[in-house]
């Protein structure tokens, strides 16, 4: 039995969206290691229930999260 960990960065999140995958699939692991502040912010927004579409806009800098 292995331990599933993922290294998450803004680049990884963008590539996930580009492949048409969801954040749910990206964040499904035993351990998540965040490589930059943007990735950590995205995870917090995901945990708060923000949609993938709105998170993508946040990454692109087009939407205020407040």
N, C-alpha and C positions, 0 to 999 in steps of 0.2 A: 504494500500500500504506500502510495507516495503523497507527498505534501505539495499541493498545487499553489504556486505563488505567481503573481503577475507584476511586472514593472510597468507602471502607468505614467505616461507623459502626455503633454499636449499633442505631440506628434502621433503617438499611438492612438489617441482619441480621434484625431482627424482621420487617420487611416481607417479606423473602425467605421466611421461614418461613410467614408469614400467607398468602402466595400459593401455598403448597404446593411451593415450589422447594427445591432442595438447596443446601448450601454449596458443593458441587463446581461448580455452575453459577455461583454468585456469585464464587467465587475463580478462575474461568478468565479470565485477562487477562494481558497482557504486563507490567503494572505494577499493584500494589495500593498505595493510599495510605490509611493508617489515620488516622481522624480523632479517635479517642479510645482510651483504654487498654483498655476492654472489648473493642472490636473487635480490637485487637492480641492480647489474651489468647485470644479465640475462635479466631483464626487459628492461634495456637500449639497450642491443643488439637486443632484440625482436623489440623494437620500431624503430631501425635502419634498420630493414628488414632482419636480419640474420635468416637463416632457423633453424627449430627445431633440425635438425640433427647436424648442426654446433654448436648450443648452447649446445647440449648434450655432444659433444666433449669438449667444453669449460669447462663444469662442471667437466668432467672426467680429466681435466688438460692436454689434449692431443693436444690442438690447441691454437696458439697465435692469439689474436683478432686483432692485428695490421696489 
